């Protein structure tokens, strides 16, 4: 029995030793096969620390920890890659001797650093030559990877994380295929990539195909990719999606909330230039708006930069403002909003836009053919609309918003010629009862976080002139006549009445939200007046003194005569419904006594 037991133990020892020898041989064969193939095909020398490990589940594999792939000789940058663990699965399992090659290599948590040096060399270019007769590309899987890129010539840098990818890797001089997923700017995307030669990307360029799908974004490119003289692409590309706001966030830009859900397409020839990625003769679609032109995109000072020169049919910005514009009528009736104005989107991208369209629209504003230019830099927006055809005349607008300052500042100017007054004023301030040919001029600036703060700090100057017009709903001659007998509460609107005039004009000096005028002038066949006073824009109130002259019957009916009030007429209170009364001491406290004194001056009646 003892001999039998010893014999069994001896056999077991032989089996264990044989298994150990077999396993050790297998590990050496697999590791040697990997190192030889990598160095032969790529020129890379793979090193690791510690002893190889083995695993039998879910399949046999050999693992290497703390793997380093150094940069090419003479390259001073950090290693091309540091890999926490490499796992190698032999194609023929544990018992084979390696003739069937390697079935798969898994890179666990690799940090891959792609660098183009200041002299234009790439740290993944080992000057390897394509190897005839080599087996197909090595199957490589990346798990929880990080890939960073730095071009030391320009300082351009990018990084993607959480890379999960399946790739077929031959040498840098041979084809490379990969597909998988990645995370960039906290957004996950899936991709496919084909490079005819990764090594040629760092030289004269390689044929390349790329597809990328992310939330709200789909991108396709087919053409040539190179890095020898900077980042170069030359080919055909298409970008489209169902949510422009979400797509922009993938690039780190925050667009106005109105762009959420906006459908977009961009397709055409693409190439790189000193402006970055340039789309030339490109067709674009934004919801139901279409156009064409040149569009360039680049990564500027830590944020996207967009340059575009395009032509379109109609550009309707109403839905994309982030909030529907309020009715212009609210200008006359509603208090100014104290809600903070969100200008954060101005600091998330830079832009240089030149847009020509047959029509621009925003709320009630709708132009004819016009050109819009916009320059956005570091949170400061300069926008101009030049010589726009608008309501039978022409209009120039300029807006500057500094959203970077702790207290945002705004500058606004407008100049118009021969506008239809009823249409222009209705769109601007909700006042459609004044007709004629309007020529306005306004130049103001303000500071504040809310609309109320902006109005309270408004300063600048303005002028307005309307010729050959009328004021609907108000008979000013009759109203001034009634003032001789009673205090009027409001304008006494009557849609059957109107006041025609030859010209109505005024100039204003604006400070701290108060517009002051000294030359309000109206001339008409029935009356004329001059006036002075102020409009409190914040409180939406007016305080004017008017000196009217009314037509009275004369001896010669063909030559009307004007009678001048012996006192000025005060127009004071909310601008929608002010009190109108003679400017006499104590009239509001004792109207009867004031009107009795007025009668002594020859005005007023006994009724």
DAGIZI-V589856 format. One record per backbone hydrogen bond with DSSP energy under -0.5 kcal/mol. CO is the residue of the C=O (numbers start at 1). NH is the residue of the N-H. E is the energy in kcal/mol with one decimal. If there is no record, write none. Layout:
BEGIN
co & nh & e
CO & NH & E
CO & NH & E
END
This chain:
BEGIN
co & nh & e
1 & 5 & -2.4
2 & 6 & -2.5
3 & 7 & -2.5
4 & 8 & -2.4
5 & 9 & -2.6
6 & 10 & -2.5
7 & 11 & -2.6
8 & 12 & -2.7
9 & 13 & -2.5
10 & 14 & -2.4
11 & 15 & -2.7
12 & 16 & -2.8
13 & 17 & -2.9
14 & 18 & -3.1
15 & 19 & -3.0
16 & 20 & -2.7
17 & 21 & -3.0
18 & 22 & -3.0
19 & 23 & -3.2
20 & 24 & -3.1
21 & 25 & -2.7
22 & 26 & -2.5
23 & 27 & -2.8
24 & 28 & -2.5
25 & 29 & -2.7
26 & 30 & -2.8
27 & 31 & -2.7
28 & 32 & -2.8
29 & 33 & -2.6
30 & 34 & -2.5
31 & 35 & -2.6
32 & 36 & -2.7
33 & 37 & -2.4
34 & 38 & -2.8
35 & 39 & -2.5
36 & 40 & -2.9
37 & 41 & -2.3
38 & 42 & -2.3
38 & 43 & -0.6
38 & 44 & -0.8
39 & 43 & -1.4
44 & 46 & -0.6
45 & 70 & -0.7
47 & 68 & -2.9
53 & 63 & -2.9
55 & 61 & -2.2
61 & 55 & -2.0
62 & 88 & -3.1
63 & 53 & -2.6
64 & 86 & -2.6
65 & 49 & -1.4
67 & 83 & -3.0
68 & 47 & -2.1
68 & 70 & -0.6
69 & 80 & -1.2
69 & 81 & -1.7
72 & 75 & -2.0
74 & 76 & -0.5
80 & 113 & -2.9
81 & 69 & -2.9
82 & 111 & -2.9
83 & 67 & -2.4
84 & 66 & -2.3
85 & 108 & -3.1
86 & 64 & -2.3
87 & 106 & -3.2
88 & 62 & -2.3
88 & 90 & -0.6
89 & 103 & -2.5
89 & 104 & -1.3
90 & 93 & -1.2
92 & 96 & -0.8
98 & 101 & -1.5
101 & 91 & -2.4
104 & 89 & -2.9
105 & 107 & -0.5
105 & 141 & -3.1
106 & 87 & -2.6
106 & 108 & -0.7
107 & 109 & -0.6
107 & 143 & -2.8
108 & 84 & -0.7
108 & 85 & -1.4
109 & 84 & -0.9
110 & 112 & -0.6
110 & 146 & -2.2
111 & 82 & -1.9
111 & 113 & -0.6
112 & 114 & -0.6
112 & 148 & -2.8
113 & 115 & -0.6
114 & 150 & -2.1
115 & 117 & -0.6
115 & 123 & -2.4
116 & 152 & -2.8
117 & 120 & -2.2
121 & 117 & -3.1
122 & 125 & -1.6
124 & 126 & -0.9
130 & 132 & -0.7
131 & 134 & -1.3
138 & 169 & -3.1
139 & 105 & -2.1
140 & 167 & -3.2
141 & 107 & -3.2
142 & 165 & -1.8
143 & 109 & -3.1
145 & 163 & -2.3
146 & 112 & -3.0
147 & 160 & -2.6
148 & 114 & -3.1
149 & 158 & -2.0
150 & 116 & -2.6
150 & 152 & -0.7
151 & 154 & -0.7
151 & 155 & -2.9
156 & 151 & -2.7
158 & 149 & -2.8
160 & 147 & -2.4
161 & 183 & -2.7
163 & 145 & -2.2
164 & 181 & -3.2
165 & 142 & -2.6
166 & 179 & -2.3
167 & 140 & -2.9
167 & 169 & -0.6
168 & 170 & -0.6
168 & 177 & -1.4
169 & 138 & -3.3
171 & 174 & -2.1
172 & 199 & -4.2
174 & 198 & -0.9
175 & 170 & -1.0
176 & 195 & -2.6
177 & 168 & -2.8
178 & 193 & -2.9
179 & 166 & -3.2
180 & 191 & -2.4
181 & 164 & -2.5
182 & 189 & -2.6
183 & 161 & -2.9
184 & 187 & -1.4
187 & 184 & -2.5
188 & 215 & -0.7
189 & 182 & -2.4
190 & 213 & -2.6
191 & 180 & -2.1
192 & 211 & -2.1
193 & 178 & -2.3
194 & 209 & -2.0
195 & 176 & -2.6
197 & 201 & -1.0
198 & 202 & -0.7
199 & 202 & -0.9
200 & 203 & -1.1
200 & 205 & -3.0
201 & 227 & -2.3
203 & 228 & -0.6
206 & 225 & -2.5
207 & 196 & -2.3
208 & 223 & -2.4
209 & 194 & -2.5
210 & 221 & -2.3
211 & 192 & -1.8
212 & 219 & -3.1
213 & 190 & -2.6
214 & 217 & -2.7
216 & 243 & -0.8
217 & 214 & -2.7
218 & 240 & -2.2
219 & 212 & -2.5
220 & 238 & -2.0
221 & 210 & -2.3
222 & 236 & -2.3
223 & 208 & -2.9
224 & 234 & -1.7
225 & 206 & -2.7
226 & 232 & -3.0
227 & 230 & -1.2
230 & 229 & -0.6
230 & 232 & -0.6
232 & 226 & -2.2
233 & 272 & -1.5
234 & 224 & -2.4
235 & 270 & -2.9
236 & 222 & -2.0
237 & 268 & -2.1
238 & 220 & -2.1
239 & 266 & -2.6
240 & 218 & -2.0
241 & 264 & -2.1
243 & 247 & -2.4
244 & 248 & -2.5
245 & 249 & -1.5
246 & 250 & -0.9
247 & 250 & -0.7
247 & 251 & -0.5
248 & 251 & -1.3
248 & 253 & -2.3
249 & 252 & -1.4
253 & 255 & -0.6
256 & 259 & -2.4
257 & 260 & -1.7
259 & 245 & -1.4
259 & 262 & -2.1
262 & 244 & -1.6
263 & 287 & -2.5
264 & 241 & -2.2
265 & 285 & -2.2
266 & 239 & -3.2
267 & 283 & -2.2
268 & 237 & -2.2
269 & 280 & -2.2
270 & 235 & -2.4
271 & 278 & -3.6
273 & 276 & -1.9
276 & 273 & -2.5
276 & 278 & -0.6
277 & 297 & -3.3
278 & 271 & -2.5
278 & 280 & -0.6
279 & 295 & -2.5
280 & 269 & -0.9
282 & 293 & -1.7
283 & 267 & -2.1
284 & 291 & -1.9
285 & 265 & -2.0
286 & 289 & -2.6
289 & 286 & -2.7
290 & 313 & -1.4
291 & 284 & -2.4
292 & 311 & -2.7
293 & 282 & -3.1
294 & 309 & -2.6
295 & 279 & -4.1
296 & 307 & -2.9
297 & 277 & -3.6
298 & 300 & -0.8
298 & 305 & -3.4
300 & 302 & -2.5
303 & 300 & -2.6
304 & 350 & -2.8
305 & 298 & -2.3
306 & 352 & -2.5
307 & 296 & -3.7
308 & 354 & -2.2
309 & 294 & -2.4
310 & 356 & -2.3
311 & 292 & -2.1
312 & 358 & -1.0
313 & 358 & -1.5
313 & 359 & -1.0
314 & 316 & -0.7
315 & 317 & -0.7
315 & 361 & -2.6
317 & 320 & -0.8
318 & 321 & -1.0
327 & 330 & -1.7
328 & 331 & -1.6
329 & 332 & -1.5
329 & 333 & -0.7
330 & 334 & -2.7
337 & 452 & -2.2
339 & 451 & -0.5
340 & 342 & -0.5
341 & 343 & -0.8
343 & 346 & -1.4
344 & 347 & -1.6
345 & 348 & -1.3
346 & 379 & -0.9
348 & 304 & -0.7
350 & 306 & -2.1
351 & 376 & -3.4
352 & 308 & -2.3
353 & 374 & -2.3
354 & 310 & -2.1
354 & 356 & -0.5
355 & 372 & -3.5
356 & 312 & -2.2
357 & 370 & -2.2
359 & 315 & -2.8
360 & 367 & -2.9
361 & 317 & -2.8
362 & 365 & -2.2
365 & 362 & -2.9
369 & 389 & -1.7
370 & 357 & -2.2
371 & 386 & -2.0
372 & 355 & -3.4
373 & 384 & -2.8
374 & 353 & -3.1
375 & 377 & -0.5
375 & 382 & -2.7
376 & 351 & -2.1
377 & 380 & -2.3
379 & 381 & -0.5
379 & 403 & -2.7
380 & 377 & -2.4
381 & 401 & -2.5
382 & 375 & -3.0
383 & 399 & -3.0
384 & 373 & -2.5
384 & 386 & -0.5
385 & 397 & -2.6
386 & 371 & -0.9
388 & 390 & -0.5
388 & 395 & -1.9
389 & 368 & -4.5
390 & 393 & -2.8
391 & 420 & -2.5
393 & 390 & -2.5
394 & 417 & -2.1
395 & 388 & -2.8
396 & 415 & -2.3
397 & 385 & -2.6
398 & 413 & -2.5
399 & 383 & -3.3
400 & 411 & -2.6
401 & 381 & -3.0
401 & 403 & -0.9
402 & 409 & -1.3
406 & 408 & -0.7
408 & 448 & -2.6
409 & 402 & -2.5
410 & 446 & -2.5
411 & 400 & -2.8
412 & 444 & -2.8
413 & 398 & -2.2
414 & 442 & -2.4
415 & 396 & -2.6
417 & 394 & -1.7
419 & 421 & -0.8
419 & 438 & -3.4
420 & 424 & -2.7
421 & 425 & -2.9
422 & 426 & -1.5
423 & 427 & -2.0
424 & 428 & -2.0
425 & 429 & -2.8
425 & 430 & -0.8
425 & 431 & -1.5
426 & 430 & -1.0
430 & 432 & -0.7
433 & 435 & -0.6
433 & 472 & -3.6
435 & 470 & -0.8
436 & 421 & -2.8
436 & 438 & -0.7
437 & 467 & -1.8
438 & 419 & -3.0
439 & 465 & -0.7
440 & 416 & -2.4
441 & 463 & -2.9
442 & 414 & -2.2
443 & 461 & -2.4
444 & 412 & -2.7
445 & 459 & -2.1
446 & 410 & -2.9
449 & 341 & -3.1
450 & 454 & -2.3
451 & 455 & -2.4
452 & 456 & -2.1
453 & 457 & -1.1
454 & 457 & -0.5
455 & 458 & -1.0
458 & 513 & -2.6
459 & 445 & -2.3
460 & 510 & -3.0
461 & 443 & -2.6
462 & 508 & -3.5
463 & 441 & -2.5
464 & 506 & -2.0
465 & 439 & -2.6
466 & 504 & -2.5
467 & 437 & -2.4
469 & 501 & -2.8
470 & 435 & -2.7
470 & 472 & -0.6
471 & 474 & -0.8
471 & 499 & -1.9
473 & 494 & -3.0
474 & 476 & -0.8
475 & 479 & -2.7
476 & 480 & -2.8
477 & 481 & -1.8
478 & 482 & -2.2
479 & 483 & -1.6
480 & 484 & -0.6
481 & 484 & -0.9
482 & 485 & -2.6
482 & 486 & -2.1
486 & 488 & -0.5
488 & 490 & -0.8
488 & 580 & -2.5
494 & 497 & -2.4
497 & 473 & -2.6
499 & 471 & -2.4
501 & 469 & -1.4
502 & 468 & -2.5
503 & 523 & -2.3
504 & 466 & -2.9
505 & 521 & -2.7
506 & 464 & -2.5
508 & 462 & -2.0
509 & 516 & -3.0
510 & 460 & -2.4
511 & 514 & -1.8
513 & 537 & -2.2
513 & 538 & -0.7
514 & 511 & -2.2
514 & 516 & -0.6
515 & 535 & -2.6
516 & 509 & -2.5
517 & 533 & -2.5
519 & 521 & -0.5
520 & 531 & -2.2
521 & 505 & -2.5
522 & 529 & -2.3
523 & 502 & -2.9
523 & 503 & -1.6
526 & 551 & -2.2
527 & 524 & -0.9
528 & 549 & -3.2
529 & 522 & -2.5
530 & 547 & -3.3
531 & 520 & -2.3
532 & 545 & -2.9
533 & 517 & -2.9
534 & 543 & -2.6
535 & 515 & -2.7
535 & 537 & -1.0
536 & 540 & -0.9
536 & 541 & -1.9
540 & 575 & -1.9
541 & 536 & -2.8
542 & 573 & -2.4
543 & 534 & -2.1
544 & 571 & -2.8
545 & 532 & -2.0
546 & 548 & -0.7
546 & 569 & -3.2
547 & 530 & -1.3
548 & 565 & -1.5
549 & 528 & -2.3
550 & 563 & -3.3
552 & 561 & -1.4
555 & 557 & -0.7
556 & 559 & -1.8
561 & 552 & -3.3
563 & 550 & -2.5
568 & 570 & -0.5
568 & 583 & -3.4
569 & 546 & -2.9
570 & 572 & -0.5
570 & 581 & -2.1
571 & 544 & -2.9
572 & 579 & -3.2
573 & 542 & -2.8
574 & 577 & -1.2
578 & 490 & -2.6
579 & 572 & -2.6
580 & 488 & -2.8
581 & 570 & -3.5
582 & 584 & -1.8
584 & 587 & -1.7
586 & 590 & -3.1
590 & 594 & -1.8
591 & 595 & -2.8
592 & 596 & -2.0
593 & 597 & -1.9
594 & 598 & -1.8
595 & 599 & -2.1
596 & 600 & -1.2
597 & 601 & -0.6
598 & 601 & -1.0
598 & 603 & -1.5
599 & 602 & -1.9
END
